[in-house]
Every structure is written in C-alpha cells, then in structure tokens.
C-alpha cells in the first residue's frame, strides 16, 4: 500500500478523522475505529513505514511518549485494571494496514475470565503454557 492510498497517512496528516486524542511532531494518538475494549486506542507514526524496525530512534521515542500520554488519559477516564500494548508487525503477524501503529488496549477485570497468557492467545494452542507444566 502506497502512502497516497493509506488510511493511516490520511489520518496522521490531516487530523480529520474526528478520533484524534493527542499528537506530537512525529505521531498521532486516536481512538481505534474498531475497539476491542472501552478506550482502545492507536498510536500512529506520521511517516509511512510498515515496521517498528524501520523507525528512527526519535520516532520510537515519539511513539512511546504518546503511549504514556494515552495511559494517563485512559486511567483518568476509564480506570482500567491493566493494558495490552501491541504491534502487529508484518502480514504474518496480522498487520492489515501496512503503516506502523501501536495498539493501546485497556483491560478490565472480568469475572469468570482468566487473562493469563495475554497476547499469547494469538496462537491459542500455545497460550496456556502454565497448566501444562
């Protein structure tokens, strides 16, 4: 996907999606358009690159600055119990928009659920490693 047809490039450069929460010179924080939990947010690099491994040190600092600011805002607004912070880096990892973005997913205590394993559940047959010991 080229930058001129990338939906995240449109959002990161125009700020017109209506979901902008915060930004700095190199990245933007928005509400996720398809949230998996209340407050699910995305930190999107302004420059069109696919992988975190292609980001400069300055860009990585800018991304993590917005992750920190997202947490402060989410803690104040929703008081989640925990967070999943995730990057789908490449097609085999599930990346559907080839533009570097980081998910900030607030997690809440849910009676009757066992959150152990967290992101390991992306490969369910390998997630429950603690009960097989």
N, C-alpha and C positions, 0 to 999 in steps of 0.2 A: 504494500500500500504506500503510495507516494504521499508526501506531506500535503499536497493540494487537494487530496481526497480523504484526508484523515479527520475523523470527527473530533479527536482529541486536539489536533492542531487548531481547528476552528474554535474550540472552547478555550484553549490556552492563550490564543492570541486576541480573541475578540471579547472574552468575558461575557458573552451574551446569552449563555445558556440558562441564566436565572438560578443556577445552583451554586454559584461562587460563594465560598465561605471566607477565604483568605488567600493571600498570594504574596510572593516576593519577586525579585527580579528574574528568577530562573524557573520558578514552578508555581503551580496554582493548586488550591485545595477546593474541591467541590463535593457536593452531596452525590453519592452514587445514584445513577438513574434506575438501577435495578437492585435496591438494597436487600441484603440477606438478613440484616438486623436493623433495629432502630438506630440511626446515626451513621450507618455505613458510609464511609467517605473515600474519596480517591485523591491522591496527591499525584499530579501530572507534571512531568517536565515540560517546559515550554519548547525546547528544541526537539525536533522529530528524530528520535533514535528509538530502536526497539529494545535494547538491553541495558540493564543497570551496569553491565561490564564495559559498556561504551561511554558511560557518563564520566565527566571530569570530576576531580576531587571537589571543586567548587559546586558543581551541580549536585553531587551526592550530599554535600553539607546543606544545600538549599532544600533538597527533598526532606532530609531528616529534621530540619528546622520546622517545616510545615507539619510533619508527623507529630512533633512535640506540641505545636500550637493546636493541632487537631485534638489531641488528647486533653489539653486544658479545657477547650471548649466543650468537648463531649462529656468530660467529667462534670462540668458545671451544669450542662443542660440535661443530661440523662442519667448520670451516676451509674455507669456500667460497672460490673464486677471485675472485668478483665478485658483484654484486647487480643485479637489476632491481627498481625501485621504481615501482609503477604504480597509477593510479586510473582506473577506468572511470567516467567522469562523464557519465551520461545514457544513455538506451536506445540511441541511435545509436553510442555508444562501447562498447557491450557490457555495460553495467551491468544485472545481472539482479536484484539486491536493491537497491531504491531507498533505501538507507541508506548514508551516507558511510563508506567503508572504503578502506584503502590496503593494497595487496599488497606484501609484502617477500619477494622471491623470490631465495634464494641460487642462485648459478650456479657450476658446477664445470667444470673443464677436461674436455672430452670429445674424445678423439682422433677425428679424421676429421670433425669438425663445424666449421663456420665460424660463429661467433656474431656476426660483423659485421652491423650493421643493427639488432640488438636488438629493441626494441619496434616498429620499423618493419615487422616481419614480420606485424603485424596486417593490413596491406594488402600482400600478397605481391608484387603487380605493381609496387609502388613501393619495395620494401625494398632491392633490390640496385642502389643508385644508384652505387656506386663502380666497377662494371665497365662501366657504360655511358658513361663519360667518355672 
